Amino acid sequence: MHWYATPDPPAEQVNHLTTALGVAPVVASLLAQRGITDFDAAKDFFRPNLEQLHDPFLMLGMTDAVDRILQAIANEEKILVYGDYDVDGTTAVALLSSYLRSLHPLVESYIPDRYAEGYGLSEQGVNYAHEQGYSLLITLDCGIKAVERIQQANALGIDCIICDHHLPGETLPPALAILDPKQAECPYPYKELCGCGVGFKLIQALALEQKQAFEEIASYLDLVATAIAADIVPLTGENRILAYHGLQQLNASPRPGLGALLAQTKRKPLEFSDLVFVVAPRINAAGRMAHGAKAVALLSATAVTAAQVLAHEIEQLNSERRSMDAQITQEALEQLKHLNTPYSTVVMQEDWHKGVVGIVASRLIEYHYRPTVVLAASEGKYVGSVRSVKGFNVYEALAACQAHLLQFGGHKYAAGLTMAPEALPAFRQAFDKAVQERITPAQLEPSQTYDVAVSLHELTPKLERILAQMAPFGPQNMRPVFRTGGLKDAGGSRAVGQEQNHLKLAVTDNKGTVFSGIGFNMAKYLPKIKAGDHFELLYSLEQNEFNGIKKLQLKVKDLRLIA
């Protein structure tokens, strides 16, 4: 791995925070790196307060959206809540449809079929709304680029409200109201909400308009926190406040659906990373293996028994997904051995499941660090998912190959595409050439950024307690990573794991401080370490509990031997 240091903040900022907060310089450095430079900012950071949420009516279009929804309720109109099939979309649909049903019985939800309809507002979805007599359609986590579909809905006499967080195109859809902080004219102060976050701002506005106390909508924060985690949005500003309180809600009193899902995973207490790696994949499994509507049914469930049945079904779908994912990954790794494209990976097998090719693409990058395309057959065409490596814009590479594609879409790090089967050989070569022309040597190797270089004696229980209060961690507030050099084996380092491929470290420095650590898939370093070679580590600090005893441990990101 390439190691990159986060730039040191100005010394005067670190000194000021050290004195003002009474913390160690290492903590002051971590805070200053995150833009926290005074006592008040630190207080807000460590104690996220719901009173700091912005007025939802600052969002462009909010007044029109609220007025139209309340009019629909007063006139007993049918309302259809439409959203994407991923975690952000399904949580948003569950949130808004559940809240609206508490005010009005004529509310239903609609999730497009991942394979029959694809992403976003579909022609089939608009036709369904018309056929079933819905006069108000509200989209969540999609719609900002659905110009043609909104025109279709308007022509059928359906009013549309768009709630989205993606970047708008050059032309905005002709909706009655558009809620998207990324609109050019929107004055809303925080721009990084996820789709479910925008949905929450809508129900916050509806609650204010009806003189409801905030406590009446606080129970929806568990859905918002789940979406924030799954959608990998920045953990700053409002997102941090919503995630912090949503995680508390999940641990104290989750809604029946999430509670049933968590009961099966036996995660207690739940950490924010569990939402990313445990909860989100299960919710996604519904849309990948069956239909996203099943996830909405779980997240909207009010009865514990019904929630338990749905959670069990989704757990089975996730087990299916994991099994399929593992099998396809192994088959794809076999294909990797025979590729002659040095700058990229393009693999295809007709019987691979379309719902897991994106996951497999991410897995392959762990083995072979290159921009990766994984394809499967569907209705006489090849469809696939694309994943990139850090810093490389895979969308631009695909655009250079569009002559070989029927369609493609996405962003810098992830995309989807469709091609004719006969185009595969030419696409494979064109994609490799496009990557070669654009990628830098550094982007061909994995990298790790670290925050601060420290000595082992600085790693105290007090430091770990302060680090824990910096959570929840995510983009723009990642878990701190430290660098320590001049280390050697303290005598207890060994290989562990079923395949003896992990490294259990016992390390010491020249001051005699001893720490344990774990490095996954790093057992290859053991002979050199046991031979007495010095080394340095990049790691995060964590509490490890074994047999009821808690002890600080280094979770190793990378190890570098010192010649």
C-alpha positions as CSV (number, residue, x, y, z in Angstrom):
1,M,0.0,0.0,0.0
2,H,1.0,3.6,-0.5
3,W,0.9,5.5,2.8
4,Y,-0.3,9.1,2.7
5,A,-0.3,11.5,5.7
6,T,-3.2,13.8,6.4
7,P,-1.8,17.3,6.3
8,D,-0.8,18.6,9.7
9,P,-3.1,21.4,11.0
10,P,-1.5,24.7,12.0
11,A,0.4,24.4,15.3
12,E,-1.5,27.4,16.8
13,Q,-4.9,25.6,16.2
14,V,-3.6,22.4,17.9
15,N,-2.1,24.4,20.8
16,H,-5.4,26.4,21.3
17,L,-7.5,23.2,21.3
18,T,-5.1,21.4,23.6
19,T,-5.5,24.3,26.2
20,A,-9.2,25.1,25.6
21,L,-10.4,21.5,25.8
22,G,-7.9,20.0,28.1
23,V,-7.0,17.2,25.7
24,A,-3.8,15.6,24.5
25,P,-2.2,17.1,21.4
26,V,-3.1,14.0,19.4
27,V,-6.8,14.6,20.0
28,A,-6.4,18.3,19.2
29,S,-4.7,17.4,15.9
30,L,-7.5,15.0,15.0
31,L,-10.2,17.6,15.7
32,A,-8.4,20.4,13.8
33,Q,-8.0,18.1,10.8
34,R,-11.8,17.8,10.8
35,G,-12.3,21.6,10.8
36,I,-13.0,21.9,14.5
37,T,-11.0,24.8,15.8
38,D,-12.7,26.2,18.9
39,F,-14.6,25.1,22.0
40,D,-18.1,25.7,20.6
41,A,-17.4,23.7,17.5
42,A,-15.9,20.8,19.6
43,K,-19.0,20.9,21.8
44,D,-21.3,20.6,18.8
45,F,-19.2,17.8,17.4
46,F,-19.1,15.7,20.6
47,R,-22.7,16.4,21.5
48,P,-24.8,16.4,18.3
49,N,-28.1,18.2,19.1
50,L,-31.4,17.8,17.3
51,E,-32.1,21.5,17.9
52,Q,-29.3,22.3,15.4
53,L,-31.3,20.8,12.5
54,H,-32.1,23.4,9.9
55,D,-35.6,24.7,9.3
56,P,-37.0,22.4,6.5
57,F,-38.8,25.3,4.9
58,L,-35.4,26.7,3.9
59,M,-35.4,24.0,1.2
60,L,-36.5,25.2,-2.2
61,G,-40.0,23.8,-3.1
62,M,-40.8,22.8,0.5
63,T,-43.8,25.1,0.9
64,D,-45.4,23.9,-2.4
65,A,-44.8,20.3,-1.5
66,V,-46.3,20.6,1.9
67,D,-49.3,22.5,0.6
68,R,-50.0,20.0,-2.1
69,I,-49.8,17.0,0.3
70,L,-52.1,18.6,2.8
71,Q,-54.5,19.4,0.0
72,A,-54.5,15.8,-1.1
73,I,-55.2,14.7,2.4
74,A,-58.1,17.2,2.8
75,N,-59.5,16.1,-0.6
76,E,-59.1,12.4,0.2
77,E,-56.9,11.9,-2.9
78,K,-54.8,8.7,-3.4
79,I,-51.1,9.3,-2.9
80,L,-48.4,7.0,-4.3
81,V,-44.9,7.1,-2.7
82,Y,-42.3,5.9,-5.2
83,G,-38.7,5.0,-4.5
84,D,-35.5,3.2,-5.6
85,Y,-34.9,-0.4,-4.6
86,D,-31.7,0.2,-2.7
87,V,-31.4,0.9,1.1
88,D,-31.7,4.7,0.7
89,G,-34.8,4.3,-1.5
90,T,-36.6,1.7,0.5
91,T,-36.0,3.4,3.9
92,A,-37.2,6.7,2.4
93,V,-40.4,5.1,1.0
94,A,-41.0,3.3,4.4
95,L,-40.5,6.6,6.2
96,L,-42.7,8.8,4.1
97,S,-45.5,6.3,3.5
98,S,-45.7,5.3,7.2
99,Y,-45.9,8.9,8.3
100,L,-48.5,9.9,5.6
101,R,-50.6,6.8,6.6
102,S,-50.7,8.2,10.1
103,L,-52.6,11.2,8.7
104,H,-54.4,9.6,5.7
105,P,-55.5,6.1,4.8
106,L,-55.2,6.4,1.0
107,V,-51.4,6.0,0.8
108,E,-49.5,3.2,-1.0
109,S,-45.9,2.6,-1.9
110,Y,-44.2,1.5,-5.1
111,I,-40.7,0.1,-5.7
112,P,-39.7,-0.6,-9.3
113,D,-38.5,-4.1,-10.2
114,R,-34.7,-4.0,-10.4
115,Y,-34.7,-6.1,-13.6
116,A,-37.9,-5.4,-15.4
117,E,-38.0,-1.6,-14.8
118,G,-34.5,-0.6,-13.8
119,Y,-33.4,2.4,-11.7
120,G,-35.5,5.5,-11.3
121,L,-39.0,6.5,-12.1
122,S,-40.3,4.0,-14.7
123,E,-42.9,4.2,-17.4
124,Q,-44.5,1.2,-15.9
125,G,-44.6,2.9,-12.5
126,V,-46.3,6.1,-13.9
127,N,-48.8,3.9,-15.8
128,Y,-49.6,2.0,-12.6
129,A,-50.3,5.3,-10.8
130,H,-52.7,6.4,-13.5
131,E,-54.5,3.0,-13.7
132,Q,-55.0,2.9,-9.9
133,G,-56.3,6.4,-9.7
134,Y,-53.4,8.2,-7.9
135,S,-53.5,11.9,-8.3
136,L,-50.3,12.7,-6.4
137,L,-47.0,10.9,-7.0
138,I,-44.0,11.5,-4.6
139,T,-40.6,10.2,-5.7
140,L,-37.8,9.5,-3.2
141,D,-34.1,9.0,-3.9
142,C,-34.9,9.4,-7.7
143,G,-36.6,11.6,-10.1
144,I,-34.3,14.6,-10.5
145,K,-33.4,13.6,-14.1
146,A,-36.8,12.0,-15.0
147,V,-37.9,14.7,-17.3
148,E,-39.8,12.5,-19.7
149,R,-41.5,10.4,-17.0
150,I,-42.7,13.5,-15.1
151,Q,-44.1,14.9,-18.4
152,Q,-45.9,11.6,-18.9
153,A,-47.4,11.8,-15.4
154,N,-48.5,15.4,-15.9
155,A,-50.2,14.4,-19.2
156,L,-52.1,11.8,-17.3
157,G,-53.3,14.3,-14.7
158,I,-50.9,13.2,-11.9
159,D,-49.1,15.9,-9.8
160,C,-45.5,15.0,-8.9
161,I,-43.3,16.0,-6.0
162,I,-39.6,14.9,-6.4
163,C,-37.5,14.3,-3.3
164,D,-33.9,13.5,-4.4
165,H,-30.3,14.2,-3.5
166,H,-28.5,13.5,-6.7
167,L,-27.1,16.2,-9.0
168,P,-29.7,17.6,-11.3
169,G,-29.2,17.5,-15.1
170,E,-29.3,20.6,-17.4
171,T,-33.1,20.5,-17.5
172,L,-35.2,20.0,-14.4
173,P,-38.3,17.8,-14.6
174,P,-41.7,19.8,-14.7
175,A,-42.7,18.6,-11.3
176,L,-45.1,20.6,-9.0
177,A,-42.3,20.7,-6.4
178,I,-38.7,19.6,-6.4
179,L,-36.9,19.0,-3.1
180,D,-33.2,18.6,-3.7
181,P,-30.6,20.6,-1.9
182,K,-28.2,20.3,-4.9
183,Q,-30.5,22.4,-7.1
184,A,-28.7,25.5,-8.2
185,E,-31.2,27.9,-6.7
186,C,-31.8,26.0,-3.4
187,P,-30.7,28.0,-0.3
188,Y,-30.8,25.0,2.0
189,P,-27.6,25.2,4.1
190,Y,-26.6,21.5,4.1
191,K,-26.2,19.9,0.7
192,E,-25.2,16.3,1.6
193,L,-28.4,14.7,2.7
194,C,-29.2,11.2,1.5
195,G,-32.6,10.5,-0.2
196,C,-34.1,9.3,3.1
197,G,-32.7,12.5,4.7
198,V,-34.6,14.6,2.2
199,G,-37.8,12.5,3.0
200,F,-37.2,13.2,6.7
201,K,-37.0,17.0,6.1
202,L,-40.4,16.7,4.3
203,I,-42.1,15.0,7.2
204,Q,-40.4,17.5,9.6
205,A,-42.0,20.3,7.5
206,L,-45.4,18.5,7.5
207,A,-45.2,18.1,11.3
208,L,-44.3,21.8,11.8
209,E,-47.2,22.9,9.6
210,Q,-49.6,20.7,11.7
211,K,-48.2,21.8,15.0
212,Q,-46.9,18.3,15.8
213,A,-44.0,18.1,18.3
214,F,-40.7,16.8,17.0
215,E,-41.0,13.8,19.3
216,E,-43.8,12.5,17.1
217,I,-41.4,12.1,14.2
218,A,-38.3,11.2,16.2
219,S,-39.1,7.5,15.8
220,Y,-38.2,7.7,12.1
221,L,-34.6,8.5,12.8
222,D,-33.7,4.8,12.9
223,L,-34.6,4.6,9.2
224,V,-32.6,7.8,8.4
225,A,-29.5,6.6,10.2
226,T,-29.7,3.3,8.2
227,A,-29.9,5.2,4.9
228,I,-27.0,7.5,5.8
229,A,-24.8,4.5,6.6
230,A,-25.7,2.6,3.5
231,D,-25.5,5.5,1.1
232,I,-21.9,6.5,2.2
233,V,-22.7,10.2,2.5
234,P,-20.5,12.6,4.5
235,L,-20.8,12.2,8.3
236,T,-20.8,16.0,8.8
237,G,-23.4,18.6,9.7
238,E,-27.0,17.4,9.7
239,N,-26.0,13.9,8.6
240,R,-23.9,13.5,11.7
241,I,-26.8,14.7,14.0
242,L,-29.4,12.5,12.3
243,A,-27.0,9.5,12.3
244,Y,-26.0,9.9,16.0
245,H,-29.6,10.1,17.2
246,G,-30.8,7.5,14.8
247,L,-28.2,5.0,16.1
248,Q,-29.4,5.8,19.7
249,Q,-33.0,5.1,18.5
250,L,-31.9,1.7,16.9
251,N,-30.2,0.6,20.2
252,A,-33.0,1.8,22.5
253,S,-36.3,1.2,20.6
254,P,-36.0,0.3,16.9
255,R,-39.2,0.0,14.8
256,P,-40.5,-3.6,14.6
257,G,-38.9,-4.4,11.2
258,L,-35.4,-3.2,12.1
259,G,-35.7,-4.8,15.5
260,A,-36.6,-8.2,14.0
261,L,-33.7,-7.9,11.6
262,L,-31.3,-7.0,14.3
263,A,-32.5,-9.8,16.6
264,Q,-31.4,-12.3,13.9
265,T,-27.9,-10.7,13.7
266,K,-27.4,-10.7,17.5
267,R,-25.5,-7.3,17.3
268,K,-25.7,-5.5,20.6
269,P,-25.0,-2.8,21.1
270,L,-25.2,-1.8,17.5
271,E,-22.4,0.3,16.1
272,F,-22.7,2.6,13.0
273,S,-20.4,0.2,11.0
274,D,-22.9,-2.6,11.7
275,L,-25.4,-0.6,9.7
276,V,-23.0,-0.6,6.7
277,F,-21.8,-4.2,6.9
278,V,-24.7,-6.1,8.6
279,V,-28.0,-4.3,8.2
280,A,-27.7,-2.7,4.7
281,P,-26.7,-5.9,2.9
282,R,-29.8,-7.6,4.2
283,I,-32.1,-4.8,3.2
284,N,-30.4,-4.7,-0.2
285,A,-30.8,-8.5,-0.6
286,A,-34.5,-8.1,-1.0
287,G,-34.1,-6.0,-4.2
288,R,-31.2,-8.1,-5.5
289,M,-32.7,-11.6,-5.0
290,A,-36.5,-10.9,-5.0
291,H,-38.2,-7.5,-4.9
292,G,-37.4,-4.3,-3.0
293,A,-41.1,-4.1,-2.0
294,K,-40.3,-6.8,0.5
295,A,-37.8,-4.5,2.2
296,V,-40.4,-1.7,2.4
297,A,-42.9,-4.2,3.9
298,L,-40.4,-5.1,6.6
299,L,-39.4,-1.5,7.4
300,S,-43.1,-0.4,7.5
301,A,-44.3,-3.3,9.6
302,T,-46.2,-2.3,12.7
303,A,-46.8,-5.8,14.1
304,V,-43.9,-7.6,15.7
305,T,-45.0,-11.1,14.5
306,A,-45.3,-9.9,10.8
307,A,-42.0,-8.2,11.1
308,Q,-40.3,-11.4,12.4
309,V,-41.7,-13.4,9.4
310,L,-40.5,-10.8,6.9
311,A,-37.1,-10.6,8.6
312,H,-36.7,-14.3,8.4
313,E,-37.5,-14.3,4.7
314,I,-35.0,-11.5,4.1
315,E,-32.3,-13.3,6.1
316,Q,-32.8,-16.3,3.8
317,L,-32.5,-14.1,0.8
318,N,-29.3,-12.6,2.2
319,S,-27.9,-16.1,2.8
320,E,-28.8,-17.0,-0.8
321,R,-27.0,-13.7,-1.9
322,R,-23.9,-14.5,0.1
323,S,-23.7,-18.1,-1.3
324,M,-24.1,-16.8,-4.8
325,D,-21.7,-14.0,-4.3
326,A,-19.0,-16.5,-3.0
327,Q,-19.5,-18.9,-5.9
328,I,-19.5,-16.2,-8.6
329,T,-16.4,-14.6,-7.1
330,Q,-14.5,-17.9,-7.2
331,E,-15.6,-18.4,-10.9
332,A,-14.5,-14.9,-11.7
333,L,-11.1,-15.3,-10.0
334,E,-10.5,-18.3,-12.3
335,Q,-11.2,-16.1,-15.3
336,L,-8.8,-13.5,-14.0
337,K,-5.9,-16.0,-14.5
338,H,-6.5,-15.9,-18.3
339,L,-7.0,-12.2,-18.9
340,N,-4.5,-10.3,-21.1
341,T,-5.7,-6.8,-20.1
342,P,-3.1,-5.4,-17.6
343,Y,-4.9,-2.3,-16.7
344,S,-8.5,-3.5,-16.1
345,T,-10.6,-6.5,-15.3
346,V,-13.6,-7.5,-17.5
347,V,-15.2,-10.9,-16.8
348,M,-18.5,-12.4,-18.0
349,Q,-20.5,-15.6,-17.5
350,E,-24.0,-15.8,-18.9
351,D,-25.5,-17.6,-15.9
352,W,-24.2,-15.2,-13.2
353,H,-27.0,-13.5,-11.2
354,K,-27.4,-9.9,-12.1
355,G,-28.2,-9.0,-8.6
356,V,-24.7,-9.7,-7.2
357,V,-22.4,-8.7,-10.1
358,G,-21.8,-5.3,-8.4
359,I,-20.7,-7.0,-5.2
360,V,-18.5,-9.4,-7.1
361,A,-16.8,-6.5,-8.9
362,S,-15.9,-4.9,-5.5
363,R,-14.6,-8.3,-4.3
364,L,-12.4,-8.7,-7.4
365,I,-10.7,-5.4,-6.7
366,E,-9.6,-6.8,-3.3
367,Y,-7.7,-9.5,-5.2
368,H,-6.7,-7.6,-8.4
369,Y,-6.6,-3.8,-7.9
370,R,-7.9,-2.6,-11.2
371,P,-11.1,-0.9,-12.5
372,T,-13.5,-3.9,-12.9
373,V,-16.5,-4.9,-15.0
374,V,-18.6,-8.0,-14.2
375,L,-21.2,-9.0,-16.8
376,A,-24.1,-11.5,-17.0
377,A,-26.6,-12.3,-19.6
378,S,-30.1,-10.8,-19.6
379,E,-32.8,-11.0,-22.3
380,G,-30.3,-11.5,-25.1
381,K,-27.9,-8.8,-23.9
382,Y,-25.0,-8.5,-21.5
383,V,-25.6,-6.3,-18.5
384,G,-23.0,-5.5,-15.9
385,S,-21.7,-3.5,-13.0
386,V,-18.5,-1.5,-12.9
387,R,-16.4,-0.6,-9.9
388,S,-13.3,1.6,-9.7
389,V,-10.2,2.0,-7.7
390,K,-9.4,5.0,-5.5
391,G,-9.1,8.2,-7.4
392,F,-9.9,6.9,-10.9
393,N,-13.0,8.1,-12.8
394,V,-14.4,4.9,-14.3
395,Y,-17.3,6.8,-15.8
396,E,-15.0,8.8,-18.1
397,A,-13.3,5.5,-19.2
398,L,-16.7,4.1,-20.1
399,A,-17.6,7.2,-22.0
400,A,-14.5,6.6,-24.1
401,C,-15.9,3.1,-25.0
402,Q,-19.5,4.0,-25.6
403,A,-19.3,3.0,-29.2
404,H,-19.3,-0.6,-27.9
405,L,-22.2,-0.1,-25.5
406,L,-26.0,0.1,-25.8
407,Q,-26.2,2.2,-22.7
408,F,-24.3,3.1,-19.6
409,G,-24.7,5.3,-16.5
410,G,-23.3,6.0,-13.1
411,H,-20.6,8.1,-11.5
412,K,-16.9,8.2,-10.7
413,Y,-16.6,5.0,-8.7
414,A,-19.5,2.9,-9.8
415,A,-21.6,2.4,-12.9
416,G,-23.8,0.0,-14.9
417,L,-23.8,-0.9,-18.6
418,T,-25.5,-2.9,-21.3
419,M,-24.0,-4.3,-24.5
420,A,-24.7,-6.7,-27.3
421,P,-22.9,-10.0,-26.7
422,E,-20.8,-9.7,-29.9
423,A,-19.4,-6.4,-28.6
424,L,-17.6,-8.0,-25.6
425,P,-14.2,-8.7,-27.2
426,A,-13.9,-5.2,-28.6
427,F,-15.2,-3.6,-25.4
428,R,-12.7,-5.5,-23.3
429,Q,-9.7,-4.1,-25.3
430,A,-11.2,-0.6,-25.6
431,F,-11.9,-0.4,-21.9
432,D,-8.3,-1.5,-21.0
433,K,-6.9,1.1,-23.4
434,A,-9.2,3.8,-22.0
435,V,-8.0,3.0,-18.5
436,Q,-4.4,2.8,-19.5
437,E,-4.6,6.3,-21.0
438,R,-6.2,7.8,-17.9
439,I,-4.8,6.0,-14.8
440,T,-1.7,7.0,-12.9
441,P,0.8,4.6,-11.5
442,A,-0.2,5.5,-7.9
443,Q,-3.9,4.6,-8.7
444,L,-2.8,1.0,-9.7
445,E,-1.8,0.3,-6.1
446,P,-4.1,0.4,-3.0
447,S,-3.4,3.3,-0.6
448,Q,-4.1,4.2,3.0
449,T,-4.2,7.6,4.6
450,Y,-3.3,8.1,8.2
451,D,-4.0,10.9,10.6
452,V,-1.2,11.2,13.1
453,A,2.1,9.5,14.0
454,V,2.1,8.4,17.6
455,S,4.1,6.4,20.1
456,L,2.6,3.4,21.8
457,H,2.7,5.0,25.2
458,E,0.2,7.7,23.9
459,L,-2.4,5.0,23.3
460,T,-4.3,5.3,26.6
461,P,-7.7,4.2,27.7
462,K,-8.6,7.9,28.0
463,L,-7.6,8.4,24.3
464,E,-9.8,5.5,23.3
465,R,-12.8,6.9,25.2
466,I,-12.4,10.2,23.4
467,L,-12.1,8.5,20.0
468,A,-15.3,6.6,20.7
469,Q,-17.1,9.9,21.2
470,M,-16.0,11.0,17.8
471,A,-18.3,8.4,16.3
472,P,-20.3,7.8,14.2
473,F,-17.5,7.4,11.6
474,G,-17.9,7.7,7.9
475,P,-16.8,9.9,4.9
476,Q,-15.2,13.1,6.1
477,N,-15.1,11.8,9.7
478,M,-13.3,8.5,9.2
479,R,-12.1,6.4,12.2
480,P,-8.7,7.8,13.1
481,V,-5.7,5.9,11.7
482,F,-2.3,6.1,13.4
483,R,1.2,5.4,12.4
484,T,3.8,4.0,14.7
485,G,7.4,3.0,13.8
486,G,10.3,1.3,15.5
487,L,8.3,-1.7,16.6
488,K,9.4,-5.3,17.0
489,D,7.9,-8.6,18.2
490,A,7.3,-8.7,22.0
491,G,7.4,-12.5,21.8
492,G,3.8,-13.5,21.3
493,S,3.1,-12.8,17.6
494,R,1.6,-15.8,15.8
495,A,-0.6,-16.9,12.9
496,V,-4.3,-17.4,13.7
497,G,-7.5,-18.2,11.9
498,Q,-8.9,-21.3,10.3
499,E,-6.4,-21.1,7.5
500,Q,-3.6,-19.5,9.7
501,N,-3.6,-16.5,7.4
502,H,-4.2,-13.8,10.0
503,L,-1.5,-12.2,12.1
504,K,-2.0,-11.9,15.9
505,L,0.6,-9.4,17.0
506,A,2.3,-8.7,20.3
507,V,4.5,-5.6,19.7
508,T,6.8,-3.5,21.7
509,D,8.8,-0.3,21.2
510,N,12.1,1.0,22.6
511,K,10.3,2.2,25.7
512,G,9.1,-1.2,26.6
513,T,5.4,-0.5,26.0
514,V,3.6,-3.7,24.8
515,F,0.4,-3.9,22.7
516,S,-1.5,-6.6,21.0
517,G,-2.9,-6.2,17.5
518,I,-4.6,-8.1,14.7
519,G,-3.8,-7.9,11.0
520,F,-6.1,-9.8,8.7
521,N,-4.5,-11.7,5.9
522,M,-1.0,-10.6,7.1
523,A,0.4,-13.9,8.3
524,K,3.0,-13.7,5.5
525,Y,5.0,-11.2,7.6
526,L,5.4,-13.6,10.6
527,P,8.8,-15.2,9.7
528,K,10.5,-11.7,9.3
529,I,8.8,-10.5,12.5
530,K,9.9,-13.6,14.5
531,A,13.4,-13.2,13.1
532,G,13.6,-9.9,14.9
533,D,13.1,-7.4,12.1
534,H,11.8,-4.0,13.0
535,F,8.6,-2.8,11.4
536,E,6.0,0.0,11.4
537,L,2.2,-0.1,11.4
538,L,-0.8,1.8,10.3
539,Y,-3.8,1.0,12.5
540,S,-6.9,2.1,14.3
541,L,-7.4,1.7,18.0
542,E,-10.2,-0.4,19.3
543,Q,-11.6,-2.2,22.4
544,N,-11.3,-5.9,22.2
545,E,-13.5,-7.9,24.5
546,F,-12.5,-11.6,25.3
547,N,-14.1,-13.6,28.1
548,G,-15.6,-10.4,29.6
549,I,-12.2,-8.6,29.7
550,K,-11.8,-5.5,27.7
551,K,-8.4,-4.5,26.4
552,L,-7.1,-2.0,23.9
553,Q,-6.0,-3.5,20.6
554,L,-4.4,-2.3,17.3
555,K,-6.5,-3.1,14.3
556,V,-3.8,-3.1,11.7
557,K,-4.4,-1.6,8.2
558,D,-0.9,-2.2,6.9
559,L,2.6,-3.4,8.0
560,R,5.9,-2.3,6.5
561,L,9.2,-4.0,7.4
562,I,12.1,-1.7,8.1
563,A,15.3,-2.8,6.5
